[in-house]
């Protein structure tokens, strides 16, 4: 092979190198090589796309943050809203996110009437790999109920560069318990996912509730003397999935307590959020008993509205017909 290249004076260095590569790949001509590249692109492009799509949500977040920064600078709508200079920004962003929910997921919300028009309530929800359903829910509450919903977020959200304005405008807090109780006693809605990041990363298409022994949310409801409203979104695991089932990513999370697990998807599956019947405040219930009762309520929503195991193709088809698990 080297001899044939070196003895042919008509071949320059680059032509010789290409000739050697073609021989090394055992391809007879350049057309075969291009067919080989085309085959690799055909195989790997869909895989690359499903890992890129989740970043579009991140881009949407940063566009929202950019809007808030411009809004704060200009503040042209200040006089149109009497309560807060941020009311106009919230409603504008809520409309944009609600439009995304409708176009991409055909998003529907059932049981909105269970959210009180005024007064506090604790909303407890199942956490998807990427909780876009919760973002959509918050926007619906802003647009249809005229209320903001305070949210308990994981600490890593507060470490993401540039996220501070968005977290502040949409009332995301990290805790502690005293801050949660205070928000409820001040008459606000408060939402929390007891499973948090662990449930997001390590639950799967079987929709296992990953709460461990967490009962802090129940103690918050007891201390604030408020009802708990359970919440679940159908197909949330089919929209986005994580690779948390691989031992290497679980080990990294347990070691660093940071969500270093890849998330893929962004599929335009049908999303339907269901709110269960409120669990009223009962002074005779302990935090452990109330947590178990809430977990059972969410499991009942899953059993009623979600076909298990979840299936991406079926969830996609539900965008085009009314048939789904009995309401």
C-alpha positions as CSV (number, residue, x, y, z in Angstrom):
1,X,0.0,0.0,0.0
2,X,2.8,2.4,0.9
3,X,4.8,1.4,-2.1
4,X,1.9,2.1,-4.5
5,X,1.5,5.5,-3.0
6,X,5.2,6.4,-3.0
7,X,6.0,5.2,-6.4
8,X,3.3,7.1,-8.2
9,X,4.6,10.7,-8.8
10,X,1.1,11.8,-9.8
11,X,-0.1,11.7,-6.3
12,X,0.5,14.6,-4.0
13,X,0.6,14.4,-0.2
14,X,-3.1,15.0,0.4
15,X,-4.2,12.7,-2.4
16,X,-1.9,10.0,-1.1
17,X,-3.3,10.5,2.4
18,X,-6.9,10.2,1.1
19,X,-5.9,7.1,-0.9
20,X,-4.5,5.5,2.2
21,X,-7.6,6.3,4.3
22,X,-9.8,4.8,1.6
23,X,-7.7,1.6,1.5
24,X,-7.7,1.4,5.3
25,X,-11.5,1.6,5.4
26,X,-11.5,-1.1,2.7
27,X,-13.8,1.1,0.5
28,X,-13.4,0.8,-3.2
29,X,-14.2,4.4,-4.1
30,X,-15.2,7.7,-2.7
31,X,-18.9,7.0,-3.3
32,X,-18.7,4.0,-0.9
33,X,-17.1,6.2,1.7
34,X,-19.8,8.8,1.4
35,X,-22.4,6.1,1.7
36,X,-20.7,5.0,4.8
37,X,-20.8,8.5,6.3
38,X,-24.4,8.8,5.3
39,X,-25.3,5.6,7.1
40,X,-23.6,6.8,10.3
41,X,-25.5,10.1,10.1
42,X,-28.8,8.2,9.6
43,X,-28.1,6.0,12.6
44,X,-26.8,8.6,15.0
45,X,-28.7,11.8,14.1
46,X,-31.9,10.7,15.9
47,X,-29.9,9.8,19.0
48,X,-28.2,13.2,18.9
49,X,-31.5,15.0,18.5
50,X,-33.2,13.5,21.5
51,X,-30.3,14.7,23.7
52,X,-30.4,18.2,22.1
53,X,-34.2,18.8,22.5
54,X,-34.1,19.2,26.3
55,X,-31.7,22.1,25.8
56,X,-34.4,23.9,23.9
57,X,-36.3,24.2,27.2
58,X,-33.2,25.6,28.8
59,X,-33.0,28.1,25.9
60,X,-36.6,29.0,26.5
61,X,-35.8,29.6,30.2
62,X,-32.9,32.0,29.3
63,X,-35.1,33.8,26.8
64,X,-37.6,34.3,29.6
65,X,-34.8,35.7,31.8
66,X,-33.8,38.0,29.1
67,X,-37.4,39.3,28.8
68,X,-37.4,39.9,32.6
69,X,-34.2,41.9,32.4
70,X,-35.5,44.0,29.5
71,X,-38.8,44.4,31.3
72,X,-37.1,45.6,34.5
73,X,-35.1,48.1,32.6
74,X,-38.0,49.5,30.5
75,X,-40.9,48.8,32.8
76,X,-43.3,50.2,30.3
77,X,-46.3,48.4,31.8
78,X,-45.9,49.5,35.4
79,X,-49.0,51.7,35.5
80,X,-51.2,48.9,34.0
81,X,-50.9,46.7,37.1
82,X,-51.6,47.9,40.5
83,X,-50.3,45.1,42.7
84,X,-46.7,44.6,41.6
85,X,-44.5,45.8,38.8
86,X,-43.8,42.1,38.0
87,X,-47.5,41.2,37.4
88,X,-47.3,42.2,33.8
89,X,-44.1,40.2,33.3
90,X,-45.6,37.1,34.9
91,X,-48.7,37.2,32.8
92,X,-46.7,37.8,29.6
93,X,-44.4,34.9,30.3
94,X,-47.3,32.7,31.4
95,X,-49.0,33.4,28.1
96,X,-45.9,32.4,26.2
97,X,-45.3,29.2,28.1
98,X,-49.0,28.4,27.9
99,X,-48.8,28.7,24.1
100,X,-45.8,26.4,24.1
101,X,-47.7,23.9,26.2
102,X,-50.7,24.0,23.9
103,X,-48.7,23.7,20.6
104,X,-46.1,21.2,21.7
105,X,-48.0,19.0,24.1
106,X,-51.7,19.7,23.7
107,X,-51.6,20.4,27.4
108,X,-54.8,20.0,29.4
109,X,-55.5,20.7,33.1
110,X,-58.3,18.9,35.0
111,X,-59.5,19.9,38.4
112,X,-58.4,23.6,38.4
113,X,-61.6,24.3,40.4
114,X,-60.0,22.5,43.3
115,X,-57.4,25.3,43.6
116,X,-58.9,27.9,46.0
117,X,-59.6,31.4,44.5
118,X,-58.1,32.8,47.7
119,X,-56.4,31.4,50.7
120,X,-53.6,28.9,51.2
121,X,-53.1,25.3,50.0
122,X,-50.2,23.0,49.7
123,X,-49.9,21.3,46.2
124,X,-47.9,18.1,46.2
125,X,-46.9,16.7,42.8
126,X,-45.1,13.8,41.1
127,X,-41.8,15.0,39.7
128,X,-41.0,14.1,36.0
129,X,-37.4,13.9,34.6
130,X,-38.0,17.5,33.5
131,X,-41.0,18.9,35.2
132,X,-42.4,21.0,32.3
133,X,-45.9,19.9,33.3
134,X,-45.4,21.9,36.6
135,X,-44.3,25.0,34.7
136,X,-47.4,24.7,32.5
137,X,-49.6,24.3,35.6
138,X,-48.2,27.4,37.2
139,X,-48.9,29.4,34.1
140,X,-52.5,28.1,34.0
141,X,-53.0,29.1,37.6
142,X,-51.7,32.6,36.8
143,X,-53.8,33.1,33.7
144,X,-57.1,31.4,34.9
145,X,-57.1,31.9,38.6
146,X,-55.1,35.1,38.8
147,X,-52.9,33.7,41.5
148,X,-49.1,33.1,41.8
149,X,-47.9,29.8,43.2
150,X,-44.8,29.7,45.4
151,X,-42.6,26.7,44.7
152,X,-40.0,24.8,46.7
153,X,-37.0,24.2,44.4
154,X,-33.9,22.2,44.8
155,X,-30.8,24.1,45.9
156,X,-29.0,23.5,42.6
157,X,-31.5,25.8,40.8
158,X,-30.1,28.7,42.8
159,X,-26.6,27.9,41.5
160,X,-27.5,28.0,37.8
161,X,-26.0,31.2,36.3
162,X,-28.6,33.8,35.4
163,X,-31.6,32.1,36.9
164,X,-32.0,34.4,39.9
165,X,-34.4,36.9,38.3
166,X,-36.7,34.0,37.1
167,X,-36.7,32.3,40.5
168,X,-37.5,35.6,42.3
169,X,-40.3,36.6,39.9
170,X,-42.0,33.2,40.1
171,X,-41.5,32.9,43.9
172,X,-39.2,29.9,44.0
173,X,-37.8,29.2,47.4
174,X,-35.4,26.6,48.7
175,X,-36.9,26.4,52.2
176,X,-36.4,25.9,55.1
177,X,-39.6,24.6,56.7
178,X,-40.2,27.9,58.5
179,X,-40.2,29.8,55.1
180,X,-42.7,27.3,53.7
181,X,-45.0,27.7,56.7
182,X,-44.7,31.4,56.5
183,X,-45.7,31.5,52.8
184,X,-48.8,29.4,53.6
185,X,-49.8,31.5,56.6
186,X,-49.5,34.6,54.4
187,X,-52.3,33.1,52.3
188,X,-50.2,31.9,49.3
189,X,-50.3,28.7,47.3
190,X,-47.2,26.5,47.8
191,X,-46.1,23.6,45.7
192,X,-43.6,20.9,46.5
193,X,-42.5,17.6,45.1
194,X,-41.3,15.4,48.0
195,X,-39.4,13.2,45.6
196,X,-37.5,16.1,44.1
197,X,-34.5,15.5,42.0
198,X,-34.1,11.9,43.2
199,X,-37.6,11.1,41.9
200,X,-36.9,13.0,38.7
201,X,-33.7,11.1,37.9
202,X,-34.4,7.6,39.3
203,X,-38.1,7.0,38.7
204,X,-38.9,5.5,35.3
205,X,-41.7,4.6,32.9
206,X,-43.3,2.6,35.7
207,X,-43.9,5.8,37.6
208,X,-42.6,4.7,41.0
209,X,-43.0,7.3,43.7
210,X,-39.6,7.9,45.1
211,X,-40.1,9.8,48.4
212,X,-38.1,7.6,50.9
213,X,-39.1,8.6,54.4
214,X,-39.7,12.3,53.7
215,X,-42.5,13.8,55.8
216,X,-41.4,17.4,56.1
217,X,-44.0,18.6,53.6
218,X,-46.7,17.0,55.7
219,X,-45.4,18.7,58.8
220,X,-45.5,22.0,56.9
221,X,-49.2,21.4,56.1
222,X,-49.9,20.6,59.7
223,X,-48.1,23.6,61.1
224,X,-49.8,25.9,58.6
225,X,-53.2,24.1,59.0
226,X,-53.8,24.0,55.3
227,X,-55.2,21.3,52.9
228,X,-53.0,19.3,50.6
229,X,-53.9,19.0,46.9
230,X,-52.3,16.0,45.1
231,X,-51.3,16.4,41.5
232,X,-50.1,14.1,38.7
233,X,-49.5,14.6,35.0
234,X,-50.2,11.8,32.5
235,X,-47.2,10.9,30.2
236,X,-44.8,13.2,31.9
237,X,-42.2,10.4,31.8
238,X,-42.7,10.0,28.1
239,X,-42.0,13.6,27.3
240,X,-38.6,13.5,28.9
241,X,-36.6,10.6,30.3
242,X,-33.3,10.3,32.2
243,X,-30.5,7.8,32.2
244,X,-30.7,7.5,36.0
245,X,-31.1,3.8,35.8
246,X,-27.5,3.4,34.9
247,X,-25.4,2.7,38.0
248,X,-22.6,5.2,37.1
249,X,-25.0,8.2,37.2
250,X,-26.6,7.1,40.4
251,X,-23.2,6.7,42.0
252,X,-22.2,10.2,40.8
253,X,-25.4,11.7,42.2
254,X,-25.0,10.0,45.6
255,X,-21.4,11.3,45.7
256,X,-21.8,14.9,44.6
257,X,-25.6,15.4,45.2
258,X,-25.8,17.2,41.9
259,X,-28.0,16.2,38.9
260,X,-25.3,15.0,36.5
261,X,-27.6,12.5,34.9
262,X,-28.3,13.1,31.2
263,X,-31.9,13.8,30.2
264,X,-33.2,13.1,26.7
265,X,-36.5,13.4,24.9
266,X,-38.5,16.6,24.4
267,X,-41.1,14.4,22.5
268,X,-44.4,16.2,21.8
269,X,-46.5,13.7,23.8
270,X,-49.9,14.4,25.2
271,X,-49.7,15.9,28.7
272,X,-52.8,16.0,31.0
273,X,-52.5,17.3,34.5
274,X,-54.9,16.0,37.1
275,X,-55.6,17.5,40.5
276,X,-57.0,15.2,43.1
277,X,-59.5,16.0,45.9
278,X,-58.0,18.1,48.6
279,X,-56.9,16.4,51.8
280,X,-58.3,18.6,54.5
281,X,-56.3,19.6,57.6
282,X,-56.8,17.2,60.4
283,X,-55.1,17.9,63.8
284,X,-55.4,14.3,64.7
285,X,-53.1,13.1,61.9
286,X,-49.3,12.9,62.4
287,X,-46.9,14.0,59.7
288,X,-46.1,10.3,59.0
289,X,-49.8,9.5,58.6
290,X,-50.5,12.6,56.4
291,X,-47.5,11.8,54.2
292,X,-48.7,8.3,53.7
293,X,-52.2,9.5,52.9
294,X,-50.9,12.0,50.3
295,X,-48.7,9.4,48.7
296,X,-51.7,7.1,48.4
297,X,-53.7,9.9,46.8
298,X,-51.0,10.5,44.2
299,X,-50.6,6.8,43.6
300,X,-54.4,6.7,43.0
301,X,-54.1,9.4,40.3
302,X,-51.3,7.4,38.7
303,X,-53.3,4.2,38.7
304,X,-56.4,6.0,37.3
305,X,-54.8,8.1,34.6
306,X,-51.6,6.4,33.5
307,X,-51.0,3.3,31.5
308,X,-48.0,1.5,33.0
309,X,-45.4,1.0,31.8
310,X,-45.4,4.3,29.9
311,X,-44.9,4.2,26.2
312,X,-43.6,7.1,24.1
313,X,-45.3,6.0,20.9
314,X,-48.6,5.6,22.6
315,X,-48.2,8.9,24.3
316,X,-47.6,10.5,20.9
317,X,-50.7,9.0,19.4
318,X,-52.8,10.4,22.2
319,X,-52.2,13.8,20.7
320,X,-54.5,12.8,17.8
321,X,-57.4,11.0,19.5
322,X,-59.5,11.2,22.7
323,X,-58.9,7.7,23.9
324,X,-56.8,7.4,27.0
325,X,-57.1,5.6,30.4
326,X,-60.5,6.1,31.9
327,X,-60.9,9.5,33.6
